[in-house]
Amino acid sequence: MSRPLLTVDEMERVNSAGRERGCHRCGAGEPGTASGNFVPEYHPPRIFGTTSVVIPSCLSCSRIAGAHVTISVHRRFKCA
């Protein structure tokens, strides 16, 4: 079985920051996920091979950010 991307302690820090300050993009105090956890968002995205920090995001903003990353990757690698 593969290791989760974040440990329980790391996820609790993401949730704690989300409860204190809300989503880092829109400020929503509720994550909008079935689990009640904020979505851990890597800044900058890990796919670009740089060191990242993990920040809380609501589900809606996470989906939008994911779409932006997908578009950036396609442009960078000129995928069809």
mmCIF file of the N, C-alpha and C atoms, coordinates in Angstrom:
data_MODEL
# 
_entry.id   MODEL 
# 
loop_
_atom_site.group_PDB 
_atom_site.id 
_atom_site.type_symbol 
_atom_site.label_atom_id 
_atom_site.label_alt_id 
_atom_site.label_comp_id 
_atom_site.label_asym_id 
_atom_site.label_entity_id 
_atom_site.label_seq_id 
_atom_site.pdbx_PDB_ins_code 
_atom_site.Cartn_x 
_atom_site.Cartn_y 
_atom_site.Cartn_z 
_atom_site.occupancy 
_atom_site.B_iso_or_equiv 
_atom_site.pdbx_formal_charge 
_atom_site.auth_seq_id 
_atom_site.auth_comp_id 
_atom_site.auth_asym_id 
_atom_site.auth_atom_id 
_atom_site.pdbx_PDB_model_num 
ATOM 1   N N  . MET A 1 1  ? 0.848   -1.192 0.000   1.00 0.00 ? 1  MET A N  1 
ATOM 2   C CA . MET A 1 1  ? 0.000   0.000  0.000   1.00 0.00 ? 1  MET A CA 1 
ATOM 3   C C  . MET A 1 1  ? 0.885   1.244  0.000   1.00 0.00 ? 1  MET A C  1 
ATOM 4   N N  . SER A 1 2  ? 0.514   2.232  -0.784  1.00 0.00 ? 2  SER A N  1 
ATOM 5   C CA . SER A 1 2  ? 1.334   3.441  -0.871  1.00 0.00 ? 2  SER A CA 1 
ATOM 6   C C  . SER A 1 2  ? 1.085   4.362  0.320   1.00 0.00 ? 2  SER A C  1 
ATOM 7   N N  . ARG A 1 3  ? 2.079   5.171  0.613   1.00 0.00 ? 3  ARG A N  1 
ATOM 8   C CA . ARG A 1 3  ? 2.002   6.128  1.713   1.00 0.00 ? 3  ARG A CA 1 
ATOM 9   C C  . ARG A 1 3  ? 1.132   7.300  1.302   1.00 0.00 ? 3  ARG A C  1 
ATOM 10  N N  . PRO A 1 4  ? 0.261   7.796  2.205   1.00 0.00 ? 4  PRO A N  1 
ATOM 11  C CA . PRO A 1 4  ? -0.536  8.984  1.876   1.00 0.00 ? 4  PRO A CA 1 
ATOM 12  C C  . PRO A 1 4  ? 0.399   10.168 1.585   1.00 0.00 ? 4  PRO A C  1 
ATOM 13  N N  . LEU A 1 5  ? -0.094  11.097 0.798   1.00 0.00 ? 5  LEU A N  1 
ATOM 14  C CA . LEU A 1 5  ? 0.719   12.260 0.467   1.00 0.00 ? 5  LEU A CA 1 
ATOM 15  C C  . LEU A 1 5  ? 1.074   13.066 1.704   1.00 0.00 ? 5  LEU A C  1 
ATOM 16  N N  . LEU A 1 6  ? 0.150   13.152 2.661   1.00 0.00 ? 6  LEU A N  1 
ATOM 17  C CA . LEU A 1 6  ? 0.401   13.891 3.894   1.00 0.00 ? 6  LEU A CA 1 
ATOM 18  C C  . LEU A 1 6  ? 0.187   12.962 5.085   1.00 0.00 ? 6  LEU A C  1 
ATOM 19  N N  . THR A 1 7  ? 0.973   13.172 6.124   1.00 0.00 ? 7  THR A N  1 
ATOM 20  C CA . THR A 1 7  ? 0.756   12.430 7.360   1.00 0.00 ? 7  THR A CA 1 
ATOM 21  C C  . THR A 1 7  ? -0.480  12.999 8.059   1.00 0.00 ? 7  THR A C  1 
ATOM 22  N N  . VAL A 1 8  ? -0.972  12.285 9.057   1.00 0.00 ? 8  VAL A N  1 
ATOM 23  C CA . VAL A 1 8  ? -2.119  12.755 9.831   1.00 0.00 ? 8  VAL A CA 1 
ATOM 24  C C  . VAL A 1 8  ? -1.788  14.107 10.461  1.00 0.00 ? 8  VAL A C  1 
ATOM 25  N N  . ASP A 1 9  ? -0.574  14.255 10.986  1.00 0.00 ? 9  ASP A N  1 
ATOM 26  C CA . ASP A 1 9  ? -0.153  15.517 11.607  1.00 0.00 ? 9  ASP A CA 1 
ATOM 27  C C  . ASP A 1 9  ? -0.123  16.657 10.594  1.00 0.00 ? 9  ASP A C  1 
ATOM 28  N N  . GLU A 1 10 ? 0.399   16.388 9.409   1.00 0.00 ? 10 GLU A N  1 
ATOM 29  C CA . GLU A 1 10 ? 0.444   17.421 8.367   1.00 0.00 ? 10 GLU A CA 1 
ATOM 30  C C  . GLU A 1 10 ? -0.965  17.834 7.941   1.00 0.00 ? 10 GLU A C  1 
ATOM 31  N N  . MET A 1 11 ? -1.859  16.852 7.808   1.00 0.00 ? 11 MET A N  1 
ATOM 32  C CA . MET A 1 11 ? -3.231  17.166 7.421   1.00 0.00 ? 11 MET A CA 1 
ATOM 33  C C  . MET A 1 11 ? -3.928  17.975 8.501   1.00 0.00 ? 11 MET A C  1 
ATOM 34  N N  . GLU A 1 12 ? -3.644  17.665 9.763   1.00 0.00 ? 12 GLU A N  1 
ATOM 35  C CA . GLU A 1 12 ? -4.241  18.433 10.853  1.00 0.00 ? 12 GLU A CA 1 
ATOM 36  C C  . GLU A 1 12 ? -3.750  19.884 10.820  1.00 0.00 ? 12 GLU A C  1 
ATOM 37  N N  . ARG A 1 13 ? -2.488  20.097 10.453  1.00 0.00 ? 13 ARG A N  1 
ATOM 38  C CA . ARG A 1 13 ? -1.973  21.474 10.332  1.00 0.00 ? 13 ARG A CA 1 
ATOM 39  C C  . ARG A 1 13 ? -2.675  22.218 9.197   1.00 0.00 ? 13 ARG A C  1 
ATOM 40  N N  . VAL A 1 14 ? -2.948  21.524 8.098   1.00 0.00 ? 14 VAL A N  1 
ATOM 41  C CA . VAL A 1 14 ? -3.679  22.144 6.987   1.00 0.00 ? 14 VAL A CA 1 
ATOM 42  C C  . VAL A 1 14 ? -5.082  22.522 7.453   1.00 0.00 ? 14 VAL A C  1 
ATOM 43  N N  . ASN A 1 15 ? -5.762  21.593 8.133   1.00 0.00 ? 15 ASN A N  1 
ATOM 44  C CA . ASN A 1 15 ? -7.114  21.865 8.621   1.00 0.00 ? 15 ASN A CA 1 
ATOM 45  C C  . ASN A 1 15 ? -7.123  22.976 9.663   1.00 0.00 ? 15 ASN A C  1 
ATOM 46  N N  . SER A 1 16 ? -6.141  22.990 10.528  1.00 0.00 ? 16 SER A N  1 
ATOM 47  C CA . SER A 1 16 ? -6.058  24.032 11.551  1.00 0.00 ? 16 SER A CA 1 
ATOM 48  C C  . SER A 1 16 ? -5.906  25.410 10.907  1.00 0.00 ? 16 SER A C  1 
ATOM 49  N N  . ALA A 1 17 ? -5.019  25.497 9.919   1.00 0.00 ? 17 ALA A N  1 
ATOM 50  C CA . ALA A 1 17 ? -4.824  26.765 9.212   1.00 0.00 ? 17 ALA A CA 1 
ATOM 51  C C  . ALA A 1 17 ? -6.102  27.157 8.476   1.00 0.00 ? 17 ALA A C  1 
ATOM 52  N N  . GLY A 1 18 ? -6.789  26.177 7.888   1.00 0.00 ? 18 GLY A N  1 
ATOM 53  C CA . GLY A 1 18 ? -8.041  26.462 7.190   1.00 0.00 ? 18 GLY A CA 1 
ATOM 54  C C  . GLY A 1 18 ? -9.127  26.956 8.131   1.00 0.00 ? 18 GLY A C  1 
ATOM 55  N N  . ARG A 1 19 ? -9.211  26.359 9.319   1.00 0.00 ? 19 ARG A N  1 
ATOM 56  C CA . ARG A 1 19 ? -10.207 26.806 10.291  1.00 0.00 ? 19 ARG A CA 1 
ATOM 57  C C  . ARG A 1 19 ? -9.895  28.209 10.798  1.00 0.00 ? 19 ARG A C  1 
ATOM 58  N N  . GLU A 1 20 ? -8.614  28.518 10.946  1.00 0.00 ? 20 GLU A N  1 
ATOM 59  C CA . GLU A 1 20 ? -8.209  29.844 11.447  1.00 0.00 ? 20 GLU A CA 1 
ATOM 60  C C  . GLU A 1 20 ? -8.371  30.937 10.403  1.00 0.00 ? 20 GLU A C  1 
ATOM 61  N N  . ARG A 1 21 ? -7.928  30.659 9.167   1.00 0.00 ? 21 ARG A N  1 
ATOM 62  C CA . ARG A 1 21 ? -7.874  31.705 8.145   1.00 0.00 ? 21 ARG A CA 1 
ATOM 63  C C  . ARG A 1 21 ? -8.754  31.448 6.935   1.00 0.00 ? 21 ARG A C  1 
ATOM 64  N N  . GLY A 1 22 ? -9.322  30.242 6.834   1.00 0.00 ? 22 GLY A N  1 
ATOM 65  C CA . GLY A 1 22 ? -10.142 29.896 5.680   1.00 0.00 ? 22 GLY A CA 1 
ATOM 66  C C  . GLY A 1 22 ? -9.299  29.503 4.481   1.00 0.00 ? 22 GLY A C  1 
ATOM 67  N N  . CYS A 1 23 ? -9.972  29.290 3.384   1.00 0.00 ? 23 CYS A N  1 
ATOM 68  C CA . CYS A 1 23 ? -9.301  28.948 2.123   1.00 0.00 ? 23 CYS A CA 1 
ATOM 69  C C  . CYS A 1 23 ? -8.337  30.069 1.758   1.00 0.00 ? 23 CYS A C  1 
ATOM 70  N N  . HIS A 1 24 ? -7.151  29.704 1.326   1.00 0.00 ? 24 HIS A N  1 
ATOM 71  C CA . HIS A 1 24 ? -6.154  30.744 1.023   1.00 0.00 ? 24 HIS A CA 1 
ATOM 72  C C  . HIS A 1 24 ? -6.518  31.560 -0.203  1.00 0.00 ? 24 HIS A C  1 
ATOM 73  N N  . ARG A 1 25 ? -7.402  31.074 -1.050  1.00 0.00 ? 25 ARG A N  1 
ATOM 74  C CA . ARG A 1 25 ? -7.791  31.814 -2.256  1.00 0.00 ? 25 ARG A CA 1 
ATOM 75  C C  . ARG A 1 25 ? -9.023  32.686 -2.035  1.00 0.00 ? 25 ARG A C  1 
ATOM 76  N N  . CYS A 1 26 ? -10.098 32.081 -1.482  1.00 0.00 ? 26 CYS A N  1 
ATOM 77  C CA . CYS A 1 26 ? -11.369 32.819 -1.388  1.00 0.00 ? 26 CYS A CA 1 
ATOM 78  C C  . CYS A 1 26 ? -11.764 33.166 0.043   1.00 0.00 ? 26 CYS A C  1 
ATOM 79  N N  . GLY A 1 27 ? -11.074 32.572 1.018   1.00 0.00 ? 27 GLY A N  1 
ATOM 80  C CA . GLY A 1 27 ? -11.365 32.859 2.421   1.00 0.00 ? 27 GLY A CA 1 
ATOM 81  C C  . GLY A 1 27 ? -12.504 32.049 3.011   1.00 0.00 ? 27 GLY A C  1 
ATOM 82  N N  . ALA A 1 28 ? -13.068 31.108 2.247   1.00 0.00 ? 28 ALA A N  1 
ATOM 83  C CA . ALA A 1 28 ? -14.177 30.293 2.759   1.00 0.00 ? 28 ALA A CA 1 
ATOM 84  C C  . ALA A 1 28 ? -13.762 29.561 4.028   1.00 0.00 ? 28 ALA A C  1 
ATOM 85  N N  . GLY A 1 29 ? -14.620 29.597 5.016   1.00 0.00 ? 29 GLY A N  1 
ATOM 86  C CA . GLY A 1 29 ? -14.335 28.932 6.285   1.00 0.00 ? 29 GLY A CA 1 
ATOM 87  C C  . GLY A 1 29 ? -14.712 27.467 6.294   1.00 0.00 ? 29 GLY A C  1 
ATOM 88  N N  . GLU A 1 30 ? -15.456 27.033 5.294   1.00 0.00 ? 30 GLU A N  1 
ATOM 89  C CA . GLU A 1 30 ? -15.858 25.633 5.168   1.00 0.00 ? 30 GLU A CA 1 
ATOM 90  C C  . GLU A 1 30 ? -15.178 25.053 3.929   1.00 0.00 ? 30 GLU A C  1 
ATOM 91  N N  . PRO A 1 31 ? -14.590 23.855 4.051   1.00 0.00 ? 31 PRO A N  1 
ATOM 92  C CA . PRO A 1 31 ? -13.860 23.286 2.925   1.00 0.00 ? 31 PRO A CA 1 
ATOM 93  C C  . PRO A 1 31 ? -14.732 22.766 1.787   1.00 0.00 ? 31 PRO A C  1 
ATOM 94  N N  . GLY A 1 32 ? -15.989 22.404 2.073   1.00 0.00 ? 32 GLY A N  1 
ATOM 95  C CA . GLY A 1 32 ? -16.860 21.905 1.020   1.00 0.00 ? 32 GLY A CA 1 
ATOM 96  C C  . GLY A 1 32 ? -16.600 20.465 0.617   1.00 0.00 ? 32 GLY A C  1 
ATOM 97  N N  . THR A 1 33 ? -15.848 19.726 1.426   1.00 0.00 ? 33 THR A N  1 
ATOM 98  C CA . THR A 1 33 ? -15.567 18.328 1.143   1.00 0.00 ? 33 THR A CA 1 
ATOM 99  C C  . THR A 1 33 ? -16.448 17.442 2.018   1.00 0.00 ? 33 THR A C  1 
ATOM 100 N N  . ALA A 1 34 ? -16.700 16.218 1.568   1.00 0.00 ? 34 ALA A N  1 
ATOM 101 C CA . ALA A 1 34 ? -17.514 15.279 2.347   1.00 0.00 ? 34 ALA A CA 1 
ATOM 102 C C  . ALA A 1 34 ? -16.848 14.943 3.682   1.00 0.00 ? 34 ALA A C  1 
ATOM 103 N N  . SER A 1 35 ? -15.521 14.919 3.698   1.00 0.00 ? 35 SER A N  1 
ATOM 104 C CA . SER A 1 35 ? -14.778 14.572 4.915   1.00 0.00 ? 35 SER A CA 1 
ATOM 105 C C  . SER A 1 35 ? -14.699 15.730 5.899   1.00 0.00 ? 35 SER A C  1 
ATOM 106 N N  . GLY A 1 36 ? -14.949 16.947 5.417   1.00 0.00 ? 36 GLY A N  1 
ATOM 107 C CA . GLY A 1 36 ? -14.789 18.122 6.266   1.00 0.00 ? 36 GLY A CA 1 
ATOM 108 C C  . GLY A 1 36 ? -13.362 18.615 6.338   1.00 0.00 ? 36 GLY A C  1 
ATOM 109 N N  . ASN A 1 37 ? -12.471 17.987 5.565   1.00 0.00 ? 37 ASN A N  1 
ATOM 110 C CA . ASN A 1 37 ? -11.064 18.414 5.520   1.00 0.00 ? 37 ASN A CA 1 
ATOM 111 C C  . ASN A 1 37 ? -10.866 19.442 4.415   1.00 0.00 ? 37 ASN A C  1 
ATOM 112 N N  . PHE A 1 38 ? -9.986  20.398 4.678   1.00 0.00 ? 38 PHE A N  1 
ATOM 113 C CA . PHE A 1 38 ? -9.570  21.295 3.612   1.00 0.00 ? 38 PHE A CA 1 
ATOM 114 C C  . PHE A 1 38 ? -8.703  20.505 2.644   1.00 0.00 ? 38 PHE A C  1 
ATOM 115 N N  . VAL A 1 39 ? -8.653  20.945 1.407   1.00 0.00 ? 39 VAL A N  1 
ATOM 116 C CA . VAL A 1 39 ? -7.834  20.291 0.397   1.00 0.00 ? 39 VAL A CA 1 
ATOM 117 C C  . VAL A 1 39 ? -6.418  20.850 0.515   1.00 0.00 ? 39 VAL A C  1 
ATOM 118 N N  . PRO A 1 40 ? -5.419  19.985 0.728   1.00 0.00 ? 40 PRO A N  1 
ATOM 119 C CA . PRO A 1 40 ? -4.053  20.484 0.799   1.00 0.00 ? 40 PRO A CA 1 
ATOM 120 C C  . PRO A 1 40 ? -3.573  20.883 -0.600  1.00 0.00 ? 40 PRO A C  1 
ATOM 121 N N  . GLU A 1 41 ? -3.207  22.129 -0.753  1.00 0.00 ? 41 GLU A N  1 
ATOM 122 C CA . GLU A 1 41 ? -2.749  22.623 -2.054  1.00 0.00 ? 41 GLU A CA 1 
ATOM 123 C C  . GLU A 1 41 ? -1.263  22.935 -1.958  1.00 0.00 ? 41 GLU A C  1 
ATOM 124 N N  . TYR A 1 42 ? -0.528  22.420 -2.913  1.00 0.00 ? 42 TYR A N  1 
ATOM 125 C CA . TYR A 1 42 ? 0.915   22.631 -2.935  1.00 0.00 ? 42 TYR A CA 1 
ATOM 126 C C  . TYR A 1 42 ? 1.227   23.900 -3.714  1.00 0.00 ? 42 TYR A C  1 
ATOM 127 N N  . HIS A 1 43 ? 2.035   24.762 -3.105  1.00 0.00 ? 43 HIS A N  1 
ATOM 128 C CA . HIS A 1 43 ? 2.415   26.027 -3.739  1.00 0.00 ? 43 HIS A CA 1 
ATOM 129 C C  . HIS A 1 43 ? 3.917   26.121 -3.825  1.00 0.00 ? 43 HIS A C  1 
ATOM 130 N N  . PRO A 1 44 ? 4.521   26.243 -4.973  1.00 0.00 ? 44 PRO A N  1 
ATOM 131 C CA . PRO A 1 44 ? 3.925   26.029 -6.285  1.00 0.00 ? 44 PRO A CA 1 
ATOM 132 C C  . PRO A 1 44 ? 3.585   24.553 -6.472  1.00 0.00 ? 44 PRO A C  1 
ATOM 133 N N  . PRO A 1 45 ? 2.779   24.223 -7.493  1.00 0.00 ? 45 PRO A N  1 
ATOM 134 C CA . PRO A 1 45 ? 2.393   22.828 -7.714  1.00 0.00 ? 45 PRO A CA 1 
ATOM 135 C C  . PRO A 1 45 ? 3.607   21.917 -7.832  1.00 0.00 ? 45 PRO A C  1 
ATOM 136 N N  . ARG A 1 46 ? 3.538   20.750 -7.204  1.00 0.00 ? 46 ARG A N  1 
ATOM 137 C CA . ARG A 1 46 ? 4.675   19.820 -7.187  1.00 0.00 ? 46 ARG A CA 1 
ATOM 138 C C  . ARG A 1 46 ? 5.068   19.342 -8.569  1.00 0.00 ? 46 ARG A C  1 
ATOM 139 N N  . ILE A 1 47 ? 4.149   19.354 -9.513  1.00 0.00 ? 47 ILE A N  1 
ATOM 140 C CA . ILE A 1 47 ? 4.448   18.849 -10.847 1.00 0.00 ? 47 ILE A CA 1 
ATOM 141 C C  . ILE A 1 47 ? 5.574   19.652 -11.513 1.00 0.00 ? 47 ILE A C  1 
ATOM 142 N N  . PHE A 1 48 ? 5.789   20.881 -11.061 1.00 0.00 ? 48 PHE A N  1 
ATOM 143 C CA . PHE A 1 48 ? 6.835   21.707 -11.654 1.00 0.00 ? 48 PHE A CA 1 
ATOM 144 C C  . PHE A 1 48 ? 8.202   21.443 -11.055 1.00 0.00 ? 48 PHE A C  1 
ATOM 145 N N  . GLY A 1 49 ? 8.285   20.474 -10.122 1.00 0.00 ? 49 GLY A N  1 
ATOM 146 C CA . GLY A 1 49 ? 9.576   20.025 -9.607  1.00 0.00 ? 49 GLY A CA 1 
ATOM 147 C C  . GLY A 1 49 ? 10.271  20.981 -8.664  1.00 0.00 ? 49 GLY A C  1 
ATOM 148 N N  . THR A 1 50 ? 9.541   21.841 -8.020  1.00 0.00 ? 50 THR A N  1 
ATOM 149 C CA . THR A 1 50 ? 10.131  22.785 -7.080  1.00 0.00 ? 50 THR A CA 1 
ATOM 150 C C  . THR A 1 50 ? 9.703   22.431 -5.658  1.00 0.00 ? 50 THR A C  1 
ATOM 151 N N  . THR A 1 51 ? 10.375  22.999 -4.692  1.00 0.00 ? 51 THR A N  1 
ATOM 152 C CA . THR A 1 51 ? 9.982   22.829 -3.302  1.00 0.00 ? 51 THR A CA 1 
ATOM 153 C C  . THR A 1 51 ? 8.661   23.550 -3.084  1.00 0.00 ? 51 THR A C  1 
ATOM 154 N N  . SER A 1 52 ? 7.747   22.884 -2.398  1.00 0.00 ? 52 SER A N  1 
ATOM 155 C CA . SER A 1 52 ? 6.416   23.446 -2.205  1.00 0.00 ? 52 SER A CA 1 
ATOM 156 C C  . SER A 1 52 ? 6.056   23.559 -0.736  1.00 0.00 ? 52 SER A C  1 
ATOM 157 N N  . VAL A 1 53 ? 5.169   24.467 -0.440  1.00 0.00 ? 53 VAL A N  1 
ATOM 158 C CA . VAL A 1 53 ? 4.536   24.534 0.878   1.00 0.00 ? 53 VAL A CA 1 
ATOM 159 C C  . VAL A 1 53 ? 3.091   24.082 0.690   1.00 0.00 ? 53 VAL A C  1 
ATOM 160 N N  . VAL A 1 54 ? 2.490   23.559 1.747   1.00 0.00 ? 54 VAL A N  1 
ATOM 161 C CA . VAL A 1 54 ? 1.118   23.068 1.677   1.00 0.00 ? 54 VAL A CA 1 
ATOM 162 C C  . VAL A 1 54 ? 0.210   24.066 2.384   1.00 0.00 ? 54 VAL A C  1 
ATOM 163 N N  . ILE A 1 55 ? -0.839  24.490 1.684   1.00 0.00 ? 55 ILE A N  1 
ATOM 164 C CA . ILE A 1 55 ? -1.765  25.483 2.228   1.00 0.00 ? 55 ILE A CA 1 
ATOM 165 C C  . ILE A 1 55 ? -3.199  24.988 2.043   1.00 0.00 ? 55 ILE A C  1 
ATOM 166 N N  . PRO A 1 56 ? -4.144  25.434 2.904   1.00 0.00 ? 56 PRO A N  1 
ATOM 167 C CA . PRO A 1 56 ? -5.513  24.958 2.805   1.00 0.00 ? 56 PRO A CA 1 
ATOM 168 C C  . PRO A 1 56 ? -6.290  25.632 1.677   1.00 0.00 ? 56 PRO A C  1 
ATOM 169 N N  . SER A 1 57 ? -7.091  24.810 1.015   1.00 0.00 ? 57 SER A N  1 
ATOM 170 C CA . SER A 1 57 ? -7.933  25.302 -0.067  1.00 0.00 ? 57 SER A CA 1 
ATOM 171 C C  . SER A 1 57 ? -9.302  24.659 0.072   1.00 0.00 ? 57 SER A C  1 
ATOM 172 N N  . CYS A 1 58 ? -10.357 25.372 -0.318  1.00 0.00 ? 58 CYS A N  1 
ATOM 173 C CA . CYS A 1 58 ? -11.680 24.758 -0.344  1.00 0.00 ? 58 CYS A CA 1 
ATOM 174 C C  . CYS A 1 58 ? -11.774 23.919 -1.623  1.00 0.00 ? 58 CYS A C  1 
ATOM 175 N N  . LEU A 1 59 ? -12.764 23.055 -1.684  1.00 0.00 ? 59 LEU A N  1 
ATOM 176 C CA . LEU A 1 59 ? -12.906 22.161 -2.826  1.00 0.00 ? 59 LEU A CA 1 
ATOM 177 C C  . LEU A 1 59 ? -13.088 22.927 -4.135  1.00 0.00 ? 59 LEU A C  1 
ATOM 178 N N  . SER A 1 60 ? -13.894 23.971 -4.127  1.00 0.00 ? 60 SER A N  1 
ATOM 179 C CA . SER A 1 60 ? -14.139 24.744 -5.351  1.00 0.00 ? 60 SER A CA 1 
ATOM 180 C C  . SER A 1 60 ? -12.860 25.376 -5.882  1.00 0.00 ? 60 SER A C  1 
ATOM 181 N N  . CYS A 1 61 ? -12.107 26.021 -4.999  1.00 0.00 ? 61 CYS A N  1 
ATOM 182 C CA . CYS A 1 61 ? -10.861 26.662 -5.431  1.00 0.00 ? 61 CYS A CA 1 
ATOM 183 C C  . CYS A 1 61 ? -9.824  25.630 -5.850  1.00 0.00 ? 61 CYS A C  1 
ATOM 184 N N  . SER A 1 62 ? -9.816  24.481 -5.169  1.00 0.00 ? 62 SER A N  1 
ATOM 185 C CA . SER A 1 62 ? -8.877  23.423 -5.529  1.00 0.00 ? 62 SER A CA 1 
ATOM 186 C C  . SER A 1 62 ? -9.144  22.923 -6.943  1.00 0.00 ? 62 SER A C  1 
ATOM 187 N N  . ARG A 1 63 ? -10.403 22.773 -7.286  1.00 0.00 ? 63 ARG A N  1 
ATOM 188 C CA . ARG A 1 63 ? -10.753 22.321 -8.641  1.00 0.00 ? 63 ARG A CA 1 
ATOM 189 C C  . ARG A 1 63 ? -10.332 23.338 -9.689  1.00 0.00 ? 63 ARG A C  1 
ATOM 190 N N  . ILE A 1 64 ? -10.529 24.597 -9.402  1.00 0.00 ? 64 ILE A N  1 
ATOM 191 C CA . ILE A 1 64 ? -10.119 25.653 -10.337 1.00 0.00 ? 64 ILE A CA 1 
ATOM 192 C C  . ILE A 1 64 ? -8.600  25.661 -10.492 1.00 0.00 ? 64 ILE A C  1 
ATOM 193 N N  . ALA A 1 65 ? -7.893  25.566 -9.368  1.00 0.00 ? 65 ALA A N  1 
ATOM 194 C CA . ALA A 1 65 ? -6.424  25.549 -9.416  1.00 0.00 ? 65 ALA A CA 1 
ATOM 195 C C  . ALA A 1 65 ? -5.929  24.337 -10.197 1.00 0.00 ? 65 ALA A C  1 
ATOM 196 N N  . GLY A 1 66 ? -6.579  23.191 -10.000 1.00 0.00 ? 66 GLY A N  1 
ATOM 197 C CA . GLY A 1 66 ? -6.196  21.982 -10.734 1.00 0.00 ? 66 GLY A CA 1 
ATOM 198 C C  . GLY A 1 66 ? -6.346  22.159 -12.232 1.00 0.00 ? 66 GLY A C  1 
ATOM 199 N N  . ALA A 1 67 ? -7.414  22.825 -12.641 1.00 0.00 ? 67 ALA A N  1 
ATOM 200 C CA . ALA A 1 67 ? -7.626  23.087 -14.068 1.00 0.00 ? 67 ALA A CA 1 
ATOM 201 C C  . ALA A 1 67 ? -6.527  23.996 -14.612 1.00 0.00 ? 67 ALA A C  1 
ATOM 202 N N  . HIS A 1 68 ? -6.140  24.994 -13.833 1.00 0.00 ? 68 HIS A N  1 
ATOM 203 C CA . HIS A 1 68 ? -5.072  25.907 -14.274 1.00 0.00 ? 68 HIS A CA 1 
ATOM 204 C C  . HIS A 1 68 ? -3.750  25.165 -14.422 1.00 0.00 ? 68 HIS A C  1 
ATOM 205 N N  . VAL A 1 69 ? -3.460  24.265 -13.490 1.00 0.00 ? 69 VAL A N  1 
ATOM 206 C CA . VAL A 1 69 ? -2.218  23.484 -13.568 1.00 0.00 ? 69 VAL A CA 1 
ATOM 207 C C  . VAL A 1 69 ? -2.245  22.600 -14.807 1.00 0.00 ? 69 VAL A C  1 
ATOM 208 N N  . THR A 1 70 ? -3.382  21.955 -15.062 1.00 0.00 ? 70 THR A N  1 
ATOM 209 C CA . THR A 1 70 ? -3.502  21.094 -16.242 1.00 0.00 ? 70 THR A CA 1 
ATOM 210 C C  . THR A 1 70 ? -3.251  21.882 -17.520 1.00 0.00 ? 70 THR A C  1 
ATOM 211 N N  . ILE A 1 71 ? -3.827  23.061 -17.619 1.00 0.00 ? 71 ILE A N  1 
ATOM 212 C CA . ILE A 1 71 ? -3.618  23.907 -18.798 1.00 0.00 ? 71 ILE A CA 1 
ATOM 213 C C  . ILE A 1 71 ? -2.145  24.296 -18.916 1.00 0.00 ? 71 ILE A C  1 
ATOM 214 N N  . SER A 1 72 ? -1.517  24.656 -17.802 1.00 0.00 ? 72 SER A N  1 
ATOM 215 C CA . SER A 1 72 ? -0.105  25.044 -17.819 1.00 0.00 ? 72 SER A CA 1 
ATOM 216 C C  . SER A 1 72 ? 0.792   23.897 -18.273 1.00 0.00 ? 72 SER A C  1 
ATOM 217 N N  . VAL A 1 73 ? 0.495   22.704 -17.790 1.00 0.00 ? 73 VAL A N  1 
ATOM 218 C CA . VAL A 1 73 ? 1.290   21.530 -18.174 1.00 0.00 ? 73 VAL A CA 1 
ATOM 219 C C  . VAL A 1 73 ? 1.129   21.257 -19.658 1.00 0.00 ? 73 VAL A C  1 
ATOM 220 N N  . HIS A 1 74 ? -0.088  21.331 -20.146 1.00 0.00 ? 74 HIS A N  1 
ATOM 221 C CA . HIS A 1 74 ? -0.308  21.106 -21.574 1.00 0.00 ? 74 HIS A CA 1 
ATOM 222 C C  . HIS A 1 74 ? 0.431   22.134 -22.420 1.00 0.00 ? 74 HIS A C  1 
ATOM 223 N N  . ARG A 1 75 ? 0.423   23.372 -21.981 1.00 0.00 ? 75 ARG A N  1 
ATOM 224 C CA . ARG A 1 75 ? 1.145   24.411 -22.739 1.00 0.00 ? 75 ARG A CA 1 
ATOM 225 C C  . ARG A 1 75 ? 2.654   24.205 -22.656 1.00 0.00 ? 75 ARG A C  1 
ATOM 226 N N  . ARG A 1 76 ? 3.140   23.850 -21.468 1.00 0.00 ? 76 ARG A N  1 
ATOM 227 C CA . ARG A 1 76 ? 4.570   23.684 -21.267 1.00 0.00 ? 76 ARG A CA 1 
ATOM 228 C C  . ARG A 1 76 ? 5.114   22.541 -22.116 1.00 0.00 ? 76 ARG A C  1 
ATOM 229 N N  . PHE A 1 77 ? 4.375   21.452 -22.164 1.00 0.00 ? 77 PHE A N  1 
ATOM 230 C CA . PHE A 1 77 ? 4.852   20.263 -22.873 1.00 0.00 ? 77 PHE A CA 1 
ATOM 231 C C  . PHE A 1 77 ? 4.193   20.110 -24.240 1.00 0.00 ? 77 PHE A C  1 
ATOM 232 N N  . LYS A 1 78 ? 3.415   21.124 -24.624 1.00 0.00 ? 78 LYS A N  1 
ATOM 233 C CA . LYS A 1 78 ? 2.761   21.150 -25.940 1.00 0.00 ? 78 LYS A CA 1 
ATOM 234 C C  . LYS A 1 78 ? 1.993   19.881 -26.226 1.00 0.00 ? 78 LYS A C  1 
ATOM 235 N N  . CYS A 1 79 ? 1.204   19.459 -25.236 1.00 0.00 ? 79 CYS A N  1 
ATOM 236 C CA . CYS A 1 79 ? 0.351   18.276 -25.407 1.00 0.00 ? 79 CYS A CA 1 
ATOM 237 C C  . CYS A 1 79 ? -0.849  18.654 -26.263 1.00 0.00 ? 79 CYS A C  1 
ATOM 238 N N  . ALA A 1 80 ? -1.392  17.694 -26.918 1.00 0.00 ? 80 ALA A N  1 
ATOM 239 C CA . ALA A 1 80 ? -2.572  17.946 -27.755 1.00 0.00 ? 80 ALA A CA 1 
ATOM 240 C C  . ALA A 1 80 ? -3.820  18.011 -26.916 1.00 0.00 ? 80 ALA A C  1 
# 
